[in-house]
Amino acid sequence: MRNWSFITNHGLVLAAIARRPRSTCREIGDTVGITERAAHGIVRDLEEAGYITKAKAGRQNVYEVYPDMPLGEQAVDAVIGELLLILGWKPRRREAKARIAQNRTQQC
């Protein structure tokens, strides 16, 4: 039987970054089970698509995930944050508070 997964490496890399935004590409690759080079390529893809941004903090990269971005699947009306929650991501309190405040203003 072949090994397969419902979640692509792009989704797994995004989840790894969401859980540990200060991870190196080597750590991300080890977490997902891909090479460091493949992790670099996926991080670049995610950044170009607008799902994450990368900033320098000293010698280290720090990633920010944008959970309100659409999943990109035509058959699914969901945002990245919903998928990340299923994969074990716990949003920071300030992110959750900001999202709640934004939802309240949209409902008014």
N, C-alpha and C positions, 0 to 999 in steps of 0.2 A: 504494500500500500504506500502511495506517495505521501510525502509530508506537504501540507498546504495550510493556509491560514485565511481567515476572513479579513484580517487587517494586513495591509501592505507594509513594506518596510518604511514608506513615507509616514504612514500613520503611527508606526511604532517609534520612529525617530521623533516625531512630534510629541508623542506621549512621554518619551524619555526626557526631552528638553523641558516639557511642562513640569515634570516631577523634580528635575534638577537643572535649573537654568544656568548654572555655572559649570556644567559638565564640559569636558574636552571632547573633541570628535572621537578620540580613541575610546574614552569612557562610554560615549553614546554607542559606538560600534560594538563594544563589548556587551553592553546591555541588550542591544537588539540582536546580536549574533551576526554582524556583518563586519567588513573590513573598515578600517579608519578612512580609507580613500572613498569607499562607498558612502560612508556617513557624511564626509565632506560634500559629496555631490548632492546628497539628499538635503542637507542643510542649505546649500546654495539654491536648490529648487524651491524649498519652502520659503526662503527669504525673497526670492524673485517673485513668487506668487503672492507675497504679502501676508503669509500666515505667521511669520516671525520676523523680528529684527535682531540684529547682532550689534552689540556695543562693546568697546574695550573698557575693562576695569583693571588698570595696571597692565600686566602681561596676559591677563585672562579675558576670554570672551564671556559676555553675559547675554543671554538670549531673553527676549520677551515674546510671549505667545499672545496672539490676538484671538481669544476664544469666541468672539462674535462673528468671525469670518464664516461664510457659508461652507458647507462640506464640499460643495462642488459636484455633487452627484445629482443628476436631474430627477432621479426617482425618489430622492429623499429631501424633505424640507427640514433641514436641521443645521445647526451651527457646530463648529469645531469643539466648542466648550462642552457640548452635550456628549460627544464621543469621548473626549478626554476624561470626563467624570466617570464614564463607564470603565475606562482603562485605569482608574485609580488616582487621577489628578485631584488635588485638593486646592482650590483657589485660595489665594491669600485673602485675609480679611478685608483689606482696603479695596481689592478688586471686587469682592463680593458686595461690599457696601456701595461702591460706585455703580455697579450693575443694578442693584436694587433701586437706588435713587434714580437712575436713568429710566428704569421700567415704570416707576411711579410717575415721573414727569410725562412719559409717553401716554400713560393711561388717563391723565387729567385732561 
